[in-house]
């Protein structure tokens, strides 16, 4: 098993491992899936609720949930006639926080550059 540190890769990763990592990032690279994940970070929801909140159509929401579920990012539980979806892998929230923090810093730096030019 390849040892990974929380903050850095401690050794060269084999191509197979890199391919698996890339696949997980590909799943996250779709704005509609990020919208669904962002909605589920608040609380679990049914497909109908996700359609209402995300303003995506039912077929798209179902397709994206299927991909997110296959990647292990979301889970589903049945209750009566309804299926409820929730975040299964909370590291996705950490990834989003890291990216949002980085974007915020980048915007602040760009604003500072623009202010210095005025």
Secondary structure as the mmCIF struct_conf table of DSSP 4:
data_model
#
loop_
_struct_conf.conf_type_id
_struct_conf.id
_struct_conf.beg_label_comp_id
_struct_conf.beg_label_asym_id
_struct_conf.beg_label_seq_id
_struct_conf.end_label_comp_id
_struct_conf.end_label_asym_id
_struct_conf.end_label_seq_id
STRN STRN1 UNK A 4 UNK A 4
BEND BEND1 UNK A 6 UNK A 8
STRN STRN2 UNK A 9 UNK A 9
BEND BEND2 UNK A 11 UNK A 11
HELX_LH_PP_P HELX_LH_PP_P1 UNK A 12 UNK A 14
HELX_RH_AL_P HELX_RH_AL_P1 UNK A 15 UNK A 28
TURN_TY1_P TURN_TY1_P1 UNK A 29 UNK A 29
HELX_RH_AL_P HELX_RH_AL_P2 UNK A 31 UNK A 40
TURN_TY1_P TURN_TY1_P2 UNK A 41 UNK A 42
STRN STRN3 UNK A 45 UNK A 46
HELX_RH_AL_P HELX_RH_AL_P3 UNK A 47 UNK A 54
HELX_RH_AL_P HELX_RH_AL_P4 UNK A 58 UNK A 70
TURN_TY1_P TURN_TY1_P3 UNK A 71 UNK A 72
BEND BEND3 UNK A 73 UNK A 73
STRN STRN4 UNK A 74 UNK A 79
TURN_TY1_P TURN_TY1_P4 UNK A 80 UNK A 81
STRN STRN5 UNK A 82 UNK A 87
BEND BEND4 UNK A 88 UNK A 88
TURN_TY1_P TURN_TY1_P5 UNK A 90 UNK A 90
HELX_RH_AL_P HELX_RH_AL_P5 UNK A 91 UNK A 117
#
